[in-house]
């Protein structure tokens, strides 16, 4: 693919340079159904693309979104999807049970009960992007689609769930396969970031993958770890009142990309991801981020960038801890918009959440 020359090398006869649009998100919208004790608790807009675009839109980061839905899609969204008139929208049912510790930890069984069409390379715009996000949840990302993304995006981040999920042909239960057997392994040396939960990381060779790209593994109350070549960095969590973990890993990835777009280092960007993930677990469905919180976070991000520019050692642990400490007060903005989910008649207790075993949908 021929790329536009940089501005300094352009002549009057050079092709007109079209500035990169910032972020491309690829993944289907879904309809999420939350079921507990045999009863439907909530029905919400789902899909990693919806949660990630919510974070980017709230953070004023421009993005394009490619998503397919069926004729039955009924949600109002900022980024219009492609409608497949002969298909139904992808539907996931999430079955929750109260954890054995009795404090609101939930185990989840996830089933795909309907699937829309996959996203084809021809569905992807012929434009250049700074960042691309391959974030399928229902098997809609094809190897050739990911190949198209790495051709048109400067950096591509992939959620491993888009690659290794398979679905029981009888009841749609979600299963995972080895990354090497997924049909995507030959492309991964061309991606910039691979995100996985600690459970999903068991299905890849982290030692091998970290030599190919930056690997981010989320790990519950321990926060997350960044693996890049021979470096390993632990990113601390934020406290959160867990209501529903659905989509929090997606919000984490959205926050990570917001940080990268803003020019933060990868560890600082991952900390921003932890923050958005921790807010998402406190909501059923799409979180509505407090405007005051967003402004304070933006100010702290700009402050952190200036601090890094002035410091010759901006990866210093003390500086990173200070960034975490300054983000924490911004994180805890009381919002009357937060819905409550009762578990056996009681609201969930406060638990420690980081870039959690955040369940993506």
Secondary structure, 3 states (H helix, E strand, C coil): CCCCCCHHHCCCCCCCCCCCEEEEEECCCEEEEEEECCEEEEEEEECHHHHHHHHHHHCCCCEEEECEEECCCCCCCCCCCEEECCCCCEEEEEEEEECCCCCCCEEEEEEEEECCCCECHHHCCCCCEEEEEECCCCCCECHHHHHHHHHHEEEEEEECHHHHEEECCCCCEEEECCHHHCCCHHHHHHCCEEEEEHHHHCCCCHHHHCCCCEEEEECHHHCEEEEECCEEEEECCEEEECCCCCCHHHHHHHHHHHHHHCCCCHHHHHHHHHHHHHHHCCCCCCCCCCHHHHHHHHHHHHHHHHHHHHCCCCCCHHHHHHHHHHHHHHHCCCCCCCCCCEECCEECCEEEECCCCCCCC
